[in-house]
Amino acid sequence: MDTPDHKGATTIEETLNCSQNKGARQVKTTNLRMEKKGMLKQKGKCLFEAILTIACIMGIASIGWSEEVKIGTGAAASENIFNKIMYPLGKATGVKLVIITSGPVQALKDLDAGTVDAAVGGITFPDWMAMMEKEGYPIADKSVYKSQVIGKDKVVVLTNEDVKVRALSKAQLIAIFSGKTKNWSEVGGPDKPVVVILGSKIPGTQSVFQKQVMDSSEYTKDAMEGTTAEDLKSRVIRNSGGICLGAMSQIDYRVNAPAIPEVSRPITLISKGAPSGKLQQMLDYINGEGQQYIAK
């Protein structure tokens, strides 16, 4: 009598084991299918990215560079003009722009040395000449240069995103950049130390701001030292309480840009003598078709 019961128990156990094994095989099969599908999806994504990369390379390679123009420039022209027109200019004319972001002082020195075709800065020609003299590089014969305005820019103030001040008056800006204001709470901001950041490669920007806003007051000696406009912005993003000067095109979600009194300036290009053929070709493009790309 025990035998049938034992056989029945065995049959049920075997059935359960069989079902479990079958379920396990199904799960394993499903997992394998999902893994395979994931691998195919990943391969498809990689293939798509590879195609995009090749397309970009082919697009750049398809430009038949016929001429090269070297431009020594400061932040204003680099951000608002040359970075915007570099690719469409090459595609339309074959002129390849080589941008050397050295600041207007070094750009003019490079022009004199013949290593660039033109020097460009966000400053008027007379102020540029005065700045060169102040920097110990006086220009004996200014008539050798030909200057022309190729655009305009507005100097803006950029702060760390934690500094949620909506506007700064002229008096407040003077106090901040001269070092008299030490904490943002003094101008309606958070309780954070003010970190002024100045750039060695944007003397034109700082000169214009100093003249138009600061009434020629000196910048604080305790400022953090940076270089280019891009470097200053990155330092502002990284440093809580940071503030610097910049160009309009640098404003985005990563920084706060409080309203300030308008600080406008021309973007001036200087060449030695009349512009050469390739340089004139670039200028014709900037004044014509290139206007659609230039920051207003």
ChimeraX attribute file (.defattr): number of C-alpha atoms within 10 A of each C-alpha:
attribute: neighborCount
match mode: 1-to-1
recipient: residues
	/A:1	5
	/A:2	6
	/A:3	8
	/A:4	9
	/A:5	10
	/A:6	11
	/A:7	11
	/A:8	11
	/A:9	12
	/A:10	12
	/A:11	12
	/A:12	12
	/A:13	12
	/A:14	12
	/A:15	12
	/A:16	12
	/A:17	12
	/A:18	12
	/A:19	12
	/A:20	12
	/A:21	12
	/A:22	12
	/A:23	12
	/A:24	12
	/A:25	12
	/A:26	12
	/A:27	12
	/A:28	12
	/A:29	12
	/A:30	12
	/A:31	12
	/A:32	12
	/A:33	12
	/A:34	12
	/A:35	12
	/A:36	12
	/A:37	12
	/A:38	12
	/A:39	12
	/A:40	12
	/A:41	12
	/A:42	12
	/A:43	12
	/A:44	12
	/A:45	12
	/A:46	12
	/A:47	12
	/A:48	12
	/A:49	12
	/A:50	12
	/A:51	12
	/A:52	12
	/A:53	12
	/A:54	12
	/A:55	12
	/A:56	12
	/A:57	11
	/A:58	11
	/A:59	11
	/A:60	14
	/A:61	10
	/A:62	10
	/A:63	17
	/A:64	14
	/A:65	15
	/A:66	11
	/A:67	15
	/A:68	15
	/A:69	17
	/A:70	17
	/A:71	25
	/A:72	29
	/A:73	31
	/A:74	30
	/A:75	25
	/A:76	31
	/A:77	27
	/A:78	22
	/A:79	22
	/A:80	22
	/A:81	24
	/A:82	21
	/A:83	14
	/A:84	18
	/A:85	21
	/A:86	18
	/A:87	16
	/A:88	16
	/A:89	20
	/A:90	20
	/A:91	17
	/A:92	13
	/A:93	17
	/A:94	17
	/A:95	23
	/A:96	21
	/A:97	21
	/A:98	15
	/A:99	17
	/A:100	17
	/A:101	21
	/A:102	21
	/A:103	28
	/A:104	28
	/A:105	25
	/A:106	18
	/A:107	25
	/A:108	26
	/A:109	16
	/A:110	19
	/A:111	20
	/A:112	16
	/A:113	9
	/A:114	11
	/A:115	13
	/A:116	21
	/A:117	22
	/A:118	25
	/A:119	28
	/A:120	28
	/A:121	30
	/A:122	34
	/A:123	27
	/A:124	19
	/A:125	21
	/A:126	9
	/A:127	13
	/A:128	20
	/A:129	18
	/A:130	14
	/A:131	19
	/A:132	17
	/A:133	14
	/A:134	10
	/A:135	10
	/A:136	8
	/A:137	14
	/A:138	13
	/A:139	12
	/A:140	8
	/A:141	7
	/A:142	12
	/A:143	10
	/A:144	13
	/A:145	15
	/A:146	15
	/A:147	20
	/A:148	15
	/A:149	16
	/A:150	16
	/A:151	21
	/A:152	19
	/A:153	23
	/A:154	18
	/A:155	21
	/A:156	23
	/A:157	21
	/A:158	27
	/A:159	28
	/A:160	23
	/A:161	19
	/A:162	17
	/A:163	24
	/A:164	16
	/A:165	18
	/A:166	12
	/A:167	16
	/A:168	18
	/A:169	14
	/A:170	16
	/A:171	10
	/A:172	17
	/A:173	20
	/A:174	22
	/A:175	18
	/A:176	23
	/A:177	26
	/A:178	20
	/A:179	19
	/A:180	13
	/A:181	17
	/A:182	17
	/A:183	18
	/A:184	20
	/A:185	15
	/A:186	14
	/A:187	17
	/A:188	14
	/A:189	15
	/A:190	15
	/A:191	12
	/A:192	16
	/A:193	14
	/A:194	24
	/A:195	25
	/A:196	25
	/A:197	24
	/A:198	25
	/A:199	21
	/A:200	15
	/A:201	23
	/A:202	27
	/A:203	23
	/A:204	24
	/A:205	28
	/A:206	19
	/A:207	18
	/A:208	20
	/A:209	20
	/A:210	18
	/A:211	12
	/A:212	16
	/A:213	19
	/A:214	20
	/A:215	11
	/A:216	13
	/A:217	13
	/A:218	12
	/A:219	18
	/A:220	17
	/A:221	11
	/A:222	13
	/A:223	18
	/A:224	16
	/A:225	14
	/A:226	19
	/A:227	16
	/A:228	20
	/A:229	27
	/A:230	16
	/A:231	16
	/A:232	27
	/A:233	25
	/A:234	15
	/A:235	21
	/A:236	25
	/A:237	20
	/A:238	12
	/A:239	17
	/A:240	17
	/A:241	22
	/A:242	26
	/A:243	29
	/A:244	24
	/A:245	23
	/A:246	25
	/A:247	22
	/A:248	19
	/A:249	16
	/A:250	18
	/A:251	15
	/A:252	10
	/A:253	8
	/A:254	16
	/A:255	22
	/A:256	21
	/A:257	26
	/A:258	16
	/A:259	14
	/A:260	17
	/A:261	14
	/A:262	13
	/A:263	15
	/A:264	16
	/A:265	21
	/A:266	19
	/A:267	23
	/A:268	22
	/A:269	26
	/A:270	23
	/A:271	21
	/A:272	19
	/A:273	11
	/A:274	13
	/A:275	17
	/A:276	14
	/A:277	10
	/A:278	18
	/A:279	21
	/A:280	12
	/A:281	16
	/A:282	23
	/A:283	16
	/A:284	12
	/A:285	17
	/A:286	20
	/A:287	13
	/A:288	10
	/A:289	14
	/A:290	20
	/A:291	15
	/A:292	12
	/A:293	16
	/A:294	20
	/A:295	15
	/A:296	13
